[in-house]
């Protein structure tokens, strides 16, 4: 019984099944990750990702020391 007669059995060996499973899981996680990223970008939190003032306290108003 060579690979020419039963091609399906030769393709679906244990290593191939594991590789296909890992690939499918990786693709599904990638699709969900991209969908979540796009959802965040188009929501009200999207502006926070565009802000390049990371770590800046310039516009932070501390209510304990607010004189107004």
N, CA, C and O atoms as a printed pandas DataFrame, in Angstrom:
     atom_number atom_name residue_name chain_id  residue_number  x_coord  y_coord  z_coord
0              1         N          UNK        A               1    0.841   -1.170    0.000
1              2        CA          UNK        A               1    0.000    0.000    0.000
2              3         C          UNK        A               1    0.889    1.238    0.000
3              4         O          UNK        A               1    1.396    1.633    1.050
4              5         N          UNK        A               2    1.079    1.834   -1.126
5              6        CA          UNK        A               2    1.912    3.026   -1.219
6              7         C          UNK        A               2    1.086    4.289   -1.144
7              8         O          UNK        A               2   -0.143    4.252   -1.083
8              9         N          UNK        A               3    1.778    5.391   -1.150
9             10        CA          UNK        A               3    1.092    6.682   -1.067
10            11         C          UNK        A               3    0.298    6.991   -2.326
11            12         O          UNK        A               3   -0.617    7.814   -2.298
12            13         N          UNK        A               4    0.640    6.339   -3.427
13            14        CA          UNK        A               4   -0.081    6.598   -4.663
14            15         C          UNK        A               4   -1.502    6.074   -4.628
15            16         O          UNK        A               4   -2.395    6.674   -5.225
16            17         N          UNK        A               5   -1.729    4.957   -3.935
17            18        CA          UNK        A               5   -3.064    4.366   -3.925
18            19         C          UNK        A               5   -3.972    5.012   -2.888
19            20         O          UNK        A               5   -5.144    5.267   -3.163
20            21         N          UNK        A               6   -3.451    5.274   -1.725
21            22        CA          UNK        A               6   -4.266    5.880   -0.670
22            23         C          UNK        A               6   -3.645    7.212   -0.254
23            24         O          UNK        A               6   -3.039    7.333    0.810
24            25         N          UNK        A               7   -3.810    8.181   -1.106
25            26        CA          UNK        A               7   -3.203    9.489   -0.866
26            27         C          UNK        A               7   -3.761   10.147    0.387
27            28         O          UNK        A               7   -3.037   10.844    1.098
28            29         N          UNK        A               8   -5.034    9.932    0.660
29            30        CA          UNK        A               8   -5.652   10.554    1.833
30            31         C          UNK        A               8   -5.015   10.054    3.125
31            32         O          UNK        A               8   -4.819   10.831    4.060
32            33         N          UNK        A               9   -4.693    8.770    3.184
33            34        CA          UNK        A               9   -4.068    8.229    4.394
34            35         C          UNK        A               9   -2.643    8.732    4.559
35            36         O          UNK        A               9   -2.181    8.912    5.686
36            37         N          UNK        A              10   -1.949    8.957    3.471
37            38        CA          UNK        A              10   -0.581    9.464    3.556
38            39         C          UNK        A              10   -0.560   10.921    3.998
39            40         O          UNK        A              10    0.336   11.346    4.727
40            41         N          UNK        A              11   -1.541   11.673    3.558
41            42        CA          UNK        A              11   -1.601   13.090    3.933
42            43         C          UNK        A              11   -1.969   13.228    5.405
43            44         O          UNK        A              11   -1.426   14.080    6.109
44            45         N          UNK        A              12   -2.889   12.391    5.867
45            46        CA          UNK        A              12   -3.406   12.542    7.220
46            47         C          UNK        A              12   -2.650   11.677    8.226
47            48         O          UNK        A              12   -3.255   10.882    8.946
48            49         N          UNK        A              13   -1.371   11.826    8.274
49            50        CA          UNK        A              13   -0.591   11.162    9.312
50            51         C          UNK        A              13   -0.672   11.987   10.581
51            52         O          UNK        A              13   -1.211   13.094   10.572
52            53         N          UNK        A              14   -0.143   11.458   11.667
53            54        CA          UNK        A              14   -0.254   12.137   12.962
54            55         C          UNK        A              14    0.436   13.495   12.940
55            56         O          UNK        A              14   -0.104   14.471   13.460
56            57         N          UNK        A              15    1.606   13.567   12.354
57            58        CA          UNK        A              15    2.321   14.841   12.281
58            59         C          UNK        A              15    1.592   15.854   11.429
59            60         O          UNK        A              15    1.552   17.041   11.752
60            61         N          UNK        A              16    1.013   15.378   10.334
61            62        CA          UNK        A              16    0.269   16.275    9.455
62            63         C          UNK        A              16   -0.990   16.784   10.136
63            64         O          UNK        A              16   -1.346   17.956   10.007
64            65         N          UNK        A              17   -1.661   15.899   10.860
65            66        CA          UNK        A              17   -2.873   16.314   11.573
66            67         C          UNK        A              17   -2.529   17.370   12.614
67            68         O          UNK        A              17   -3.255   18.353   12.765
68            69         N          UNK        A              18   -1.430   17.175   13.330
69            70        CA          UNK        A              18   -1.021   18.159   14.332
70            71         C          UNK        A              18   -0.668   19.486   13.673
71            72         O          UNK        A              18   -1.032   20.545   14.184
72            73         N          UNK        A              19    0.031   19.441   12.552
73            74        CA          UNK        A              19    0.409   20.674   11.858
74            75         C          UNK        A              19   -0.816   21.407   11.330
75            76         O          UNK        A              19   -0.901   22.631   11.431
76            77         N          UNK        A              20   -1.761   20.665   10.769
77            78        CA          UNK        A              20   -2.990   21.284   10.266
78            79         C          UNK        A              20   -3.787   21.887   11.412
79            80         O          UNK        A              20   -4.318   22.990   11.279
80            81         N          UNK        A              21   -3.879   21.188   12.531
81            82        CA          UNK        A              21   -4.619   21.691   13.690
82            83         C          UNK        A              21   -3.996   22.973   14.220
83            84         O          UNK        A              21   -4.706   23.940   14.497
84            85         N          UNK        A              22   -2.678   22.989   14.363
85            86        CA          UNK        A              22   -1.995   24.188   14.855
86            87         C          UNK        A              22   -2.181   25.347   13.882
87            88         O          UNK        A              22   -2.378   26.486   14.306
88            89         N          UNK        A              23   -2.120   25.069   12.594
89            90        CA          UNK        A              23   -2.308   26.117   11.590
90            91         C          UNK        A              23   -3.718   26.688   11.643
91            92         O          UNK        A              23   -3.897   27.904   11.577
92            93         N          UNK        A              24   -4.719   25.824   11.761
93            94        CA          UNK        A              24   -6.109   26.293   11.833
94            95         C          UNK        A              24   -6.320   27.140   13.086
95            96         O          UNK        A              24   -6.966   28.186   13.020
96            97         N          UNK        A              25   -5.788   26.704   14.221
97            98        CA          UNK        A              25   -5.930   27.472   15.462
98            99         C          UNK        A              25   -5.242   28.824   15.330
99           100         O          UNK        A              25   -5.783   29.838   15.772
100          101         N          UNK        A              26   -4.052   28.852   14.726
101          102        CA          UNK        A              26   -3.334   30.114   14.546
102          103         C          UNK        A              26   -4.108   31.068   13.645
103          104         O          UNK        A              26   -4.165   32.267   13.917
104          105         N          UNK        A              27   -4.702   30.549   12.578
105          106        CA          UNK        A              27   -5.479   31.397   11.670
106          107         C          UNK        A              27   -6.716   31.943   12.374
107          108         O          UNK        A              27   -7.046   33.118   12.219
108          109         N          UNK        A              28   -7.398   31.108   13.140
109          110        CA          UNK        A              28   -8.592   31.559   13.866
110          111         C          UNK        A              28   -8.223   32.636   14.879
111          112         O          UNK        A              28   -8.920   33.646   14.987
112          113         N          UNK        A              29   -7.136   32.434   15.623
113          114        CA          UNK        A              29   -6.702   33.449   16.586
114          115         C          UNK        A              29   -6.302   34.740   15.894
115          116         O          UNK        A              29   -6.574   35.825   16.409
116          117         N          UNK        A              30   -5.666   34.644   14.745
117          118        CA          UNK        A              30   -5.287   35.829   13.990
118          119         C          UNK        A              30   -6.518   36.600   13.526
119          120         O          UNK        A              30   -6.555   37.827   13.614
120          121         N          UNK        A              31   -7.519   35.886   13.035
121          122        CA          UNK        A              31   -8.751   36.540   12.578
122          123         C          UNK        A              31   -9.454   37.228   13.743
123          124         O          UNK        A              31   -9.896   38.369   13.611
124          125         N          UNK        A              32   -9.562   36.538   14.897
125          126        CA          UNK        A              32  -10.195   37.161   16.056
126          127         C          UNK        A              32   -9.382   38.344   16.566
127          128         O          UNK        A              32   -9.955   39.345   16.997
128          129         N          UNK        A              33   -8.074   38.247   16.524
129          130        CA          UNK        A              33   -7.228   39.360   16.952
130          131         C          UNK        A              33   -7.396   40.577   16.072
131          132         O          UNK        A              33   -7.484   41.699   16.571
132          133         N          UNK        A              34   -7.443   40.371   14.769
133          134        CA          UNK        A              34   -7.651   41.489   13.844
134          135         C          UNK        A              34   -9.034   42.089   14.041
135          136         O          UNK        A              34   -9.187   43.310   14.014
136          137         N          UNK        A              35  -10.042   41.251   14.239
137          138        CA          UNK        A              35  -11.400   41.756   14.462
138          139         C          UNK        A              35  -11.472   42.581   15.743
139          140         O          UNK        A              35  -12.115   43.630   15.763
140          141         N          UNK        A              36  -10.826   42.126   16.803
141          142        CA          UNK        A              36  -10.828   42.881   18.057
142          143         C          UNK        A              36  -10.087   44.194   17.894
143          144         O          UNK        A              36  -10.532   45.219   18.410
144          145         N          UNK        A              37   -8.961   44.187   17.185
145          146        CA          UNK        A              37   -8.195   45.411   16.959
146          147         C          UNK        A              37   -9.019   46.420   16.168
147          148         O          UNK        A              37   -9.049   47.602   16.510
148          149         N          UNK        A              38   -9.686   45.959   15.115
149          150        CA          UNK        A              38  -10.502   46.871   14.314
150          151         C          UNK        A              38  -11.691   47.393   15.103
151          152         O          UNK        A              38  -12.098   48.540   14.918
152          153         N          UNK        A              39  -12.251   46.573   15.975
153          154        CA          UNK        A              39  -13.371   47.027   16.797
154          155         C          UNK        A              39  -12.919   48.119   17.755
155          156         O          UNK        A              39  -13.634   49.100   17.961
156          157         N          UNK        A              40  -11.735   47.956   18.345
157          158        CA          UNK        A              40  -11.208   48.981   19.249
158          159         C          UNK        A              40  -10.904   50.252   18.473
159          160         O          UNK        A              40  -11.180   51.351   18.955
160          161         N          UNK        A              41  -10.341   50.120   17.282
161          162        CA          UNK        A              41   -9.983   51.298   16.490
162          163         C          UNK        A              41  -11.217   52.102   16.100
163          164         O          UNK        A              41  -11.141   53.327   16.002
164          165         N          UNK        A              42  -12.340   51.450   15.878
165          166        CA          UNK        A              42  -13.537   52.151   15.430
166          167         C          UNK        A              42  -14.476   52.508   16.571
167          168         O          UNK        A              42  -15.554   53.053   16.337
168          169         N          UNK        A              43  -14.083   52.208   17.796
169          170        CA          UNK        A              43  -14.930   52.560   18.927
170          171         C          UNK        A              43  -14.469   53.886   19.511
171          172         O          UNK        A              43  -13.592   54.543   18.951
172          173         N          UNK        A              44  -15.052   54.277   20.625
173          174        CA          UNK        A              44  -14.693   55.543   21.252
174          175         C          UNK        A              44  -13.295   55.507   21.846
175          176         O          UNK        A              44  -12.738   56.554   22.174
176          177         N          UNK        A              45  -12.718   54.320   21.989
177          178        CA          UNK        A              45  -11.361   54.224   22.514
178          179         C          UNK        A              45  -10.312   54.391   21.419
179          180         O          UNK        A              45   -9.116   54.404   21.709
180          181         N          UNK        A              46  -10.740   54.518   20.179
181          182        CA          UNK        A              46   -9.795   54.639   19.080
182          183         C          UNK        A              46   -8.910   55.858   19.174
183          184         O          UNK        A              46   -7.750   55.816   18.764
184          185         N          UNK        A              47   -9.447   56.964   19.717
185          186        CA          UNK        A              47   -8.637   58.179   19.846
186          187         C          UNK        A              47   -7.496   57.984   20.823
187          188         O          UNK        A              47   -6.440   58.598   20.670
188          189         N          UNK        A              48   -7.690   57.148   21.815
189          190        CA          UNK        A              48   -6.622   56.911   22.778
190          191         C          UNK        A              48   -5.437   56.216   22.120
191          192         O          UNK        A              48   -4.291   56.447   22.505
192          193         N          UNK        A              49   -5.703   55.371   21.133
193          194        CA          UNK        A              49   -4.618   54.695   20.437
194          195         C          UNK        A              49   -3.876   55.649   19.514
195          196         O          UNK        A              49   -2.695   55.441   19.236
196          197         N          UNK        A              50   -4.554   56.702   19.029
197          198        CA          UNK        A              50   -3.915   57.664   18.140
198          199         C          UNK        A              50   -3.111   58.704   18.898
199          200         O          UNK        A              50   -2.271   59.381   18.304
200          201         N          UNK        A              51   -3.344   58.846   20.182
201          202        CA          UNK        A              51   -2.649   59.848   20.977
202          203         C          UNK        A              51   -1.191   59.434   21.130
203          204         O          UNK        A              51   -0.895   58.322   21.567
204          205         N          UNK        A              52   -0.288   60.334   20.770
205          206        CA          UNK        A              52    1.142   60.017   20.843
206          207         C          UNK        A              52    1.785   60.586   22.091
207          208         O          UNK        A              52    3.011   60.626   22.187
208          209         N          UNK        A              53    0.992   61.022   23.041
209          210        CA          UNK        A              53    1.514   61.591   24.279
210          211         C          UNK        A              53    1.568   60.520   25.357
211          212         O          UNK        A              53    0.998   60.700   26.434
212          213         N          UNK        A              54    2.230   59.431   25.090
213          214        CA          UNK        A              54    2.269   58.334   26.044
214          215         C          UNK        A              54    3.055   58.748   27.280
215          216         O          UNK        A              54    4.161   59.276   27.166
216          217         N          UNK        A              55    2.498   58.514   28.445
217          218        CA          UNK        A              55    3.196   58.811   29.691
218          219         C          UNK        A              55    3.197   60.272   30.062
219          220         O          UNK        A              55    3.888   60.664   31.003
220          221         N          UNK        A              56    2.443   61.093   29.352
221          222        CA          UNK        A              56    2.435   62.524   29.642
222          223         C          UNK        A              56    1.338   62.837   30.647
223          224         O          UNK        A              56    0.214   62.349   30.531
224          225         N          UNK        A              57    1.679   63.660   31.636
225          226        CA          UNK        A              57    0.711   64.096   32.634
226          227         C          UNK        A              57    0.285   65.541   32.363
227          228         O          UNK        A              57   -0.292   66.184   33.241
228          229         N          UNK        A              58    0.556   66.055   31.178
229          230        CA          UNK        A              58    0.309   67.463   30.871
230          231         C          UNK        A              58   -1.133   67.899   31.049
231          232         O          UNK        A              58   -1.371   68.993   31.561
232          233         N          UNK        A              59   -2.089   67.102   30.656
233          234        CA          UNK        A              59   -3.493   67.492   30.736
234          235         C          UNK        A              59   -4.224   66.807   31.876
235          236         O          UNK        A              59   -5.454   66.792   31.904
236          237         N          UNK        A              60   -3.492   66.249   32.801
237          238        CA          UNK        A              60   -4.117   65.551   33.914
238          239         C          UNK        A              60   -4.509   66.556   34.987
239          240         O          UNK        A              60   -3.670   67.327   35.452
240          241         N          UNK        A              61   -5.763   66.553   35.378
241          242        CA          UNK        A              61   -6.245   67.437   36.437
242          243         C          UNK        A              61   -6.442   66.624   37.707
243          244         O          UNK        A              61   -7.313   65.757   37.770
244          245         N          UNK        A              62   -5.637   66.907   38.705
245          246        CA          UNK        A              62   -5.764   66.230   39.983
246          247         C          UNK        A              62   -6.830   66.956   40.791
247          248         O          UNK        A              62   -6.654   68.134   41.102
248          249         N          UNK        A              63   -7.923   66.299   41.140
249          250        CA          UNK        A              63   -9.002   66.990   41.856
250          251         C          UNK        A              63   -8.582   67.478   43.242
251          252         O          UNK        A              63   -9.198   68.407   43.765
252          253         N          UNK        A              64   -7.570   66.896   43.845
253          254        CA          UNK        A              64   -7.133   67.353   45.167
254          255         C          UNK        A              64   -6.427   68.699   45.108
255          256         O          UNK        A              64   -6.475   69.469   46.068
256          257         N          UNK        A              65   -5.778   68.985   44.000
257          258        CA          UNK        A              65   -5.001   70.212   43.877
258          259         C          UNK        A              65   -5.571   71.151   42.833
259          260         O          UNK        A              65   -4.871   72.049   42.366
260          261         N          UNK        A              66   -6.820   70.963   42.458
261          262        CA          UNK        A              66   -7.446   71.817   41.456
262          263         C          UNK        A              66   -7.893   73.110   42.120
263          264         O          UNK        A              66   -8.718   73.077   43.032
264          265         N          UNK        A              67   -7.363   74.257   41.679
265          266        CA          UNK        A              67   -7.660   75.556   42.297
266          267         C          UNK        A              67   -8.906   76.205   41.727
267          268         O          UNK        A              67   -9.343   77.232   42.247
268          269         N          UNK        A              68   -9.491   75.653   40.690
269          270        CA          UNK        A              68  -10.635   76.335   40.089
270          271         C          UNK        A              68  -11.937   76.034   40.789
271          272         O          UNK        A              68  -12.985   76.541   40.389
